[in-house]
Amino acid sequence: MHISQYGNSIPRSLSFIFLFLFQFETVFPAPTGHVCHPEQRDALLEFKNEFEIGKPSYICGDSFVPKTKSWANNIDCCYWDGIKCDPKSGKVIVVDLFCSGLHGRFHSDSKLFRIQSLRFLDLSYNDFSGQILTSVGNFSQLATLCLSYNNFVGEIPSSLGNLSNLKFLQLSHNNFIGEIPSSLGNLSNLISIDFYHNNFVGEIPSSLGNLSNLNTLYLSDNNFVGEIPSSFENLSYLDILDLSHNHLVGKLPSLTRLSILRFLNVESNIISDKFPSWLTSLTNLRFLILSFNSFHGPIQKIKSLKKLEIIDISHNHFNGTLPEVFANGCNLRTLHVGHNELAGKLPRSLSKCSYLEVLNMEHNGISDTFPFWLESLQSLQVLVLHSNEFHGSLQHHHPKSASSFPELHIIDISYNYFSGILPFDFFVYLRAMYSERNRSELKYIGEERVYYQDDSLVLLNKGVEITYTRILTLLTAVDISGNRLHGEIPKSIDLLKSLIVLNLSSNCFTGDIPSSLANLTMLESLDLSHNKLSSQIPPALGYLTSLSTVRVSHNQLVGPIPQGVQFQTQDSSSFEDNLGLCGRPLDKKCGDVDTEQLQEPESVEEKEEEEKVFSWTAAAIALAPGVILGLTIGHFVTLQNPQRLMKISVRHQYKATKLYCFVHKVPVCGECICFPEHQTCVVRTYSEWVIDGEYDQPKCCQCQAAFDEGGAHQLTRLGCLHAIHTSCLVSLIKSLPPHTAPPGYACPTCSTPIWPPKMVKDAGSRLHAQLREAIMQHVAAARKGIPAVDRQNSETLYYADDEDGNKKKYSRRGGPLRHKFLRALLPFWSSALPTLPVTAPPRKDPTKAEDGSEGRVRHRSSRMDIRKILLFLAIIACMGTMGILYYRLAQRVIGQEITDEEQQ
């Protein structure tokens, strides 16, 4: 924590200068009777030509004025910008080139040193380089020397000790090196010394304690070593003492005589001491910064310091409890005691500090409940309780008023022991985050103070701990991570429209991720990892354009990751260890979600019961395909060509031939149809093909591989009765959502639309109906041998040639197929099942041909003969063989599934 050296440093550096100028102009009005001395005018013109006017310092802003542009030979130099003359002698006494954009190097023979009548020299906020020459000691009347914010180098010449009239010495933000000359202790008129942000080394000269009129001393951001001189106790008029960011050691000397001291900063040194008890005598103290040292022991009571506005004693080794020292009329604005060894409870007297803006207690051992009693603090903006032992519920037992925490926009209570549910009204009362903030207005907490002190904050943002050395008023954050909260995330979170950082990780939250998070249009960092959240990530989160970091790992989420760029560019670790997330940036592609991923983990008893009936399940799975395939092969061999049975080999089982497909249907690679992400698209393509009826130069509807009829291995058709492919279709139908399907769903592989744009109930029945409507079109009935189903009377119609070659229509009435699953599979089976005797084409009786009964027909006798007996035995043998084969296959598949589940 340090005084701002940017926007507020110009007023700080020039406050005394402006006071001096005011006094100077009052005593010495503008010249009337004398003109500028020619030799001084020429010296100033030569000095002007030594430097160029370039880009001004970014700190100058509207203060930039290129003053030397107005310097001309034909104008009295006493009227030039930045020049003032003595009204009596006409000599130049003021050269003020503050923020003039001058660039260049000072030379040893610079003409500026000819003007020895100077009393005020300000070259600050330019880009001068080089060294300060010893000839600067010739300015015997100089009262103000300001060289801040340049690039001067080298050591300070000891000749500065000759400037006996010097009151203001400003050398901050340069690259000076070496030690401070002890001769500065001779400048008894010095009021202000500012050596901030240089490279000075060595010990601080004890001679500075002789400067009895010294009011401000800035020695911060250097490399000073040794102890703080005890002679500083003599600086009775000292108002500001800043020794921060050095390498000072030892103890803090007693400064009891500095009765008007208002600002004390020894931050970031190596001081090892107890809490200074003499501080109680500094009744005017407003800023006390002891952070980043090795102070230790208990904190003393400081009730007498009622004017304190800033207390920062963080990053030390203080122990014990925080004393109850805050009384009515407390002016405290910032209290930072983080990174100590404090215990006990928060002092309730803090509620009397009505101006409190920042309260930071992080990394201690404070054991207390959530401080709801701070809700009345109308100015509180930042509350940090990170890494303590706070506990209990976040449920307020007393009704909150509408004015609870009205300005709180950063709350960090992470890594404590809060438990219970996160109440709905927890976010309701954070009204400071309700409306979106204007990001063009960059304001910082406390910048309106006379002595602006930066409030620092460490916040976990985008997965990284970021140190904010200045806290913007538009920064909004809620961090509740690392607690024991459970239940659902309150939907009231969507009220915080200006929220930028949200961290709810490492809790036990359950339920869905609220889709209302999509209303947080300014959200940049979202961390929900290490919880028990389930269901899908709301797709609407993909539209949060400001979101740069998302972490949902270690949950129970399923489904696709939203397609927004903000999600696709995340590291895969942000989504790891979930039940079933898919899509980029994960390697797992999205498709039909396996039912195994959606099911609850089975209990031990259920697994044992499943193992008992496992063999019977395998047998049941093997029975149906064995019977169907045996009947089909027997029928085909008998009616088409019995010799073909001997030609079938194992290597042909995956070929697309008319042995397995009597009707040309959509060609599909054996691999494609078995991939879950393709099955739905395959069914859709098949349905469209049946309606269209076109079948030229077939290609796989997924991989687009072209092939001829039966010309490639690993090839099948959707209508094939091969048991592997049939089980794929059955698995597809079973894996469909049981109740609803997302509207407008498209195949994630080829973007083919599958579902209608409106929500459909009973998705499984919807697909069955879609297949039935598509496949049972009457246009398919025009094909030879393709059956069509009359939907009104369930009569199966088909066409076949009789013995005279005439095409005739035959029919078969089937029983009521009420089950939707059988109705859906009927079109696949009906094209390949053997024709039963009741539906076979009737044959003419030759014995009745001559008696005029030509039109009458009769069925052949169904009496068994030798050929039928052999056929029957062949079918039985085939059924047995195939049953055993599929029993073993099903046994292996089910056994593998059980093993996989046990491993998981």
Beta strands, then each sheet from edge to edge (+ up, - down):
strand 1: 52-53
strand 2: 83-85
strand 3: 92-96
strand 4: 102-105
strand 5: 120-122
strand 6: 127-131
strand 7: 144-146
strand 8: 151-154
strand 9: 168-170
strand 10: 175-178
strand 11: 192-194
strand 12: 199-203
strand 13: 216-218
strand 14: 223-227
strand 15: 240-242
strand 16: 247-249
strand 17: 263-265
strand 18: 287-289
strand 19: 296-298
strand 20: 310-312
strand 21: 317-321
strand 22: 334-336
strand 23: 341-343
strand 24: 358-360
strand 25: 382-384
strand 26: 391-393
strand 27: 410-412
strand 28: 417-421
strand 29: 457-461
strand 30: 464-468
strand 31: 477-479
strand 32: 484-487
strand 33: 501-503
strand 34: 508-511
strand 35: 525-527
strand 36: 532-535
strand 37: 549-551
strand 38: 556-560
strand 39: 580-582
strand 40: 667-669
strand 41: 715-717
strand 42: 740-741
strand 43: 760-761
strand 44: 788-790
strand 45: 795-801
strand 46: 807-813
strand 47: 843-844
strand 48: 857-858
sheet 1: 1+ 4- 6- 8- 10- 12- 14- 16-
sheet 2: 2+ 3- 5- 7- 9- 11- 13- 15- 17- 18- 20- 22- 24- 25- 27- 31- 33- 35- 37-
sheet 3: 19+ 21+ 23+
sheet 4: 26+ 28+ 32+ 34+ 36+ 38+ 39+
sheet 5: 29+ 30-
sheet 6: 40+ 41-
sheet 7: 42+ 43-
sheet 8: 44+ 45- 46+
sheet 9: 47+ 48-
end
